[in-house]
Amino acid sequence: MIHGRGRGNSSGLSAAPQAEVPTPTPVFIRTDLPEPVIALQNETDVPGSIAARQADSSAYRMWEVTGSAHTDLYTTLIGNTDRGDDPTFADVKEQNDARPPFIFCGIPVNDGPGHWVANAAIAALDNWIRSGEPAPSAPLMDWNTEQADFELDEFGNAKGGIRTPWVDAPVAVLRGTGQPPADAFCNLLGTTERFDEGQLAALYPDKQAYIDAIDAATDSAVDAGFLLPKDAELIKARARTSPLPTSHPD
């Protein structure tokens, strides 16, 4: 499992005062070995390693997770209390304190689908090793024609890549980038911008519309192999108890 590869090149093989040893750019994963590999890429790291994208093979899969970040609120703060049975972990939170008192970011950090898809990736890799059944192939994220950023949908979320309820039944703009440049470490944590009540009301006129959207997006991700059925149960259960949609404008 290769997680969060932020560069398409390779690390140096020497350091001063030794002579520099040239290394290739970009670097690709070998496909002539029997060991299966899943490259699990988040939205933060895709731009830096886009030159190293390579086609799937009999021993290789690339998973680019739309709406995710190199690290996120789950990784830095809330994941240590998750025992895998609490539906509220499916909520999308807006929080600048990524790891108080050490990490405070200018914009609320990403609270997207990263760990949920990672669960599925680990299970897929384990099954690949045990049974020989390859992990599912995934679509790549859509890179815009200017080759400068992802193609974005009408909400501001990226198109393409692995689809989950966080981007196909959204309640927020979830990006892998967007923190102020001065916050060097925070640049790895991406951003979350929750929709306001008007946006939520337009998307989900009533509670059942929200439940239906979550159910459809969740089932689609499970069928594609990018969410585990057990996790899907939690996500769908939370849609039924969530306060969303909150209220509707007159």
Secondary structure, DSSP 8 states (H G I E B T S, - for coil): -EE----SS---S--TTS------SS-----SSSS-EEEEEETTTHHHHGGG----BTTEEEEEETT--SS-HIIIIIGGG--S--GGGGS----SEEETTTEE-SS----SSHHHHHHHHHHHHHHHHHH---------B-B-TTSSSB-B-TTS-B-BSB--HHHHS-SEEEES--S-TT-TGGGGS-EEEE--HHHHHHH-SSHHHHHHHHHHHHHHHHHHTSS-HHHHHHHHHHHHHS--S-----
